[in-house]
Structures are given as C-alpha cells and as structure tokens.
Amino acid sequence: MPYHQLFYHLVWATQDRLPLLTPDVEPIVHDLLRAKAIGLGATLFALDGWVDHVHMVASVPPAIALSKFIGQTKGATSTRFNKGGHGSLLFWQDEYAAFTFDAKRLPNYIAYVQRQKEHHSQGTTIPLLERTAGQHTSLLMVAEEPAGYWAEDESWRRELMELDQ
C-alpha cells in the first residue's frame, strides 16, 4: 500500500435525524462501525456521536474512494444491526459530511469527537462539524490564510523533517 497521510472527520446521521442511537443501541452500532471501518483498511482514531448522528475520525487508505468507504461502512452496519435481533431498526441518511485536515490538527479532531455528548449537552458544538446536508457546498468551505511557505523556506523544510521523527 502506498504511504499516505489522509485524515478525515466524517459525520452522518440517522434517517430523518431520528434519535435511534440510544444508550443501549449505541455501543452495538459503534462496534459494528469500528469493525467495518477497520476491515476496509482504515485507521480509526475516534468514534462517537449523539442520538441522531455519528462522528468518525479516520485515516482512509487511498485504495478506496471515500464515498465507497462511507457507503460500505454505513450499509454494512445497518444491515448487520437490523439482522441482529436487537428489537429496533437502524437506517442512515444518504448524505454525509467529510472534512480533511492535517496531522497537526489530529488531536483537536479526536478530542472534539470524544467529547460529543458533552458538546451536545452543553451547547458547545461546532456547527460546521455537525452538518451532514442541506447547505450549498460553497457555504461549507473553510478558507485559511496562506501559510506563508515558499518552496525554499527552511522553516517549512524543518517542520516537515520533524514530522518524520
């Protein structure tokens, strides 16, 4: 497999945003999501959510298209859950959100996902990271100021060299 550093914050919701991920259902669904994601070759850094949606921080290998990864993860999870005799059914929305970020921000995204219940109960969610659909794509773009690196900038070279240690 080729070397890669592809980090994603993924979000998807239950069908019609119904509160299907109750405390008794959530651990089962999370275990199924985790197993499928890892089975597809992803490295999973964080997985949590709220009663109506899931957040996942993962590195997905370039051998699988991100849309295919999400579709297979969602599909396999709902199919296995629904056939498992858990007394309820699980269905997902078609839409999802996918955000990319660099390795320096990985701890921030992990912490945000691990504290989902706290964020939702205290009203401290980041609205951009909670969306799964409904807004025009251009409204979802997050633009940052240019980093100021030049191809021959020594600080840029040092920073990349330190990442590999």
N, C-alpha and C positions, 0 to 999 in steps of 0.2 A: 504494500500500500504506500502511496506517496506520502511524504511528510506534509503535514498541514497544521495550521492553527486557525480553525474556523469555529468561532464561538457564537452561539445563538441564544437569545432569550425568546422562548416560544410561549404563546398563550392561545388557548382555545376554550370554548365554552360549551356547556351542555345545551341540548336543543331547547330553543325558546328561553334560554337562561333559567331553566327550572332548577330549583335547589335539590338536585339529585345526589350530590356528593355529601351526604350526611355523615356524621361521625362513625357510624357502623359500616358504611359503604366505602368511604374514602380510603382506608388502608388497603382494601382489596383492589380498588381501582389503581391506586398508586403502585402497588406491587405489579399489577399487570402492565401498566405503562412502563415501569422501570425495566421489566423483563423484556418487553418487545423492543424498546429503545436500545438496550444493550445487545440484544440479539441481532439488531441491524447494524451493529458496529459503532454505535455512539458511545461517547464517554459522558456519563451523566454527573453533573456537579450539584444540582439542586432540583427538587421536585416538591411542589406544594400548591396550595390554591385556596379557594373559597368554595362555598356550597354550590356555586354555579359555574366555576371555571378552574382551569389548571394552568400553572406556570411551570416551565421546564427550562433549566439552563443546561445546555449540552454542547458538545463538540460533535458534529456530524461529519463523517468522512466524505470526501468529495466524490466517492464512487457512487453515492446515492443522491439523487436530486432531493432537495429539502422538501418540496411538496410531496414527493413519494414517501419520504421518511415520516412526515406528519400524518399523511393519509393512512399508511400502514400501521402506524402506532395507534392512532385513534380507532381505526377499523378493527384491528385485532383485539384491542382492549374491550371495546363494546361487545364484540361477538363472544369473546370468552366469558365476559361478565354475564351477559344475557343467557348463555347456555349453562351457567354455573349454579343455577337454582338458588339465587340469593334473595328471592322474594320481591325483587324490583327489577326494573329495566333501565338501561343506560343508553342514551343516544347523544351524539355530539352535533353541534352546528357544523355546517360545511366550512365556514370561514375560520380563519386563524390569523394571528399576528406573528411576525418573525422579525427580530431585531438582531443586528450584528454588532459586535463590539470587539475591542482589542483585549489582549491578555492582562494589561494593567487594570482594566475595569472588572475583570472576572470576580474578584472578591465582593465588589459592590452589588453585582447582579445576584450572586449567590446569597448574600445577606438579605437582599430585598425579597427574594423568593422564600427563603427560610422563615421570614417574618410576615408572611402573607396574612395570617389570622390576626396578628397584632395590627398590621396596617389597616385591614378592613374594619376591625372593631374600633379603632381609634380615629378613623378617617384620615389616615396619612398615606394613602395610596398615591402613586404617581399616575395620573390619568393616561398619559401616553402609553404606559406599560400595561394598562388594563384593557385596552381596546382589542377587539377581535374583528370588528367590521363596522360599517356604517358611515365612514368618513371618506372623502376623496383622498386618494393616495398622497397628493402633494401636501395636504394638511398634516400628514403623519411624518414627514421628513424632519429630521433633526439636523440642522446645519451647525457646524462648529467653525470657529475661526481657524484659518490655516495654521498649522503647527510651526511654520517659520523655518522648516528644514530646507536646506539646499543640498544638492547631491554631494557636494564636497564638504559639508558641515561635519566637523569632527565630533561634536556633541551627539549628533544623530548616530554616528557610527559607534560611539562608546555605549550609547543606550541599547542599541541592538546587540552589541557584543555581551553586555551584562545580562541580557535576557537568556542567553545561551549557556550560562554558567550554572 
